[in-house]
Amino acid sequence: MKFRSKDKRYNRTASFDKVLPDILKAAGLEKSFTIEAFRDIWSDIVGDIISTHSRPDRIFNDMLFIAVDHSIYGNEIIMMKDSIIKKLNDDFIILGIKNIKIEIKKIVWS
């Protein structure tokens, strides 16, 4: 029998939305899950036109990297940076995004 004395314990039945962040963190999938969730709501955050030319790429050191296919769309995102960070941090408390970095590259849509 394995005893886990330092693990977080629930003395009652816990809902899935309360347990999910702990499961993702334990499995190391927290950032990947968050990026996919960002991609799902990306058009609501930046609008339809910018979302067709940009895509959240990865998170590293509290910085969100966004891939764009042209520098014009990168400049638009930089001008909207504060509102994007605020909206993402309000919706996703799991990761505290502090900055945004734009990368101009070919976007592979899957």
N, C-alpha and C positions, 0 to 999 in steps of 0.2 A: 504494500500500500504506500502510495506517495502522498506526503503531506506538503501542502503549499501554504505556509503560514504567512507569507508576505503578500500573497495575491489578494486582490479586492474581492470581498465576499458580499453576497446578497442574501439577506435573511428572509426574503420573500420572493415571490415570482416577479421578475423584472421584465419590463417591456423591451422589445427588440431594439427600439430606437435609443434606449439608454445603454444597452449592452454593446451595440455595434461599434462605437468608437474604441472601446477597450479591445474588441476582437480584431479590428483593423490595425490597431497599434501593435498588438501582440504578434500578428502575422506579418508586419512590415508593409502593409498595403495601404497605409493611411494616405500617403501622397498620391499614389496611383488612383485610388478611389476618389479623392478630392478633385484631381485633374479631370476625370471623366464627368464628375458632377458639374464642374465649371463649364465644360464643353456643352453640356445639356442646356444650360441657361445662358450661354454666351450671347445669343442673339437678343435676349431680353435686356442684357446689360449694356451692350454697345450699339445695338440696332442691326437691322437686317443687312444693310450694305457693307458695313465694316465687318460684320461677322462672316460674310462670304469671302473676305480677303484676309482674315486673321483667325488664329486659333491658339488657345492656351496650350503650351507645350510641356512645361515641367515646373516643379517647385524645388528650389535649392536655397538653403539659408534664409528662409522667410522672404524669398524673392520669387515672384511669378515671372517666368519667361514666356513671352508671347511671340509666336511666329507670324510674320506678315509677308505677303508676297510683293509688296511695293512700299517704298519709304513714305509715301503720302498717307497711307493707312496707319503706319507706325506713328507719324506725327499726330494724327487724329487721336490715337489711343493715348499718347503722352499728354495731350491736352485734357483728356478725360480721366487721367490717372487717379486723382484724388477720389472722384466719385466711384470709380471702379473698385479701388481698394476698400472704400467704406462699404459698398454694397456686398462685396465678397466676404468681408469680415463680419458683417451683420448676418449673412445667410449661413456662413460656415465658421463656426466658433472653433472647430477642431484645430485649424492652422491659422496663425496670425500673419497674414501677408503684410509686409511693411513697404515693399517697393515693387516696381514693375520694370522689367528690362525687355526691350524689343529686339528681335532678331529677324533680319530680312533673309528669307530662304524660301525654297520651293515647298509648298504645303502639300503633303500627301494625304488626301481624303480617303478614309476607309469606310 
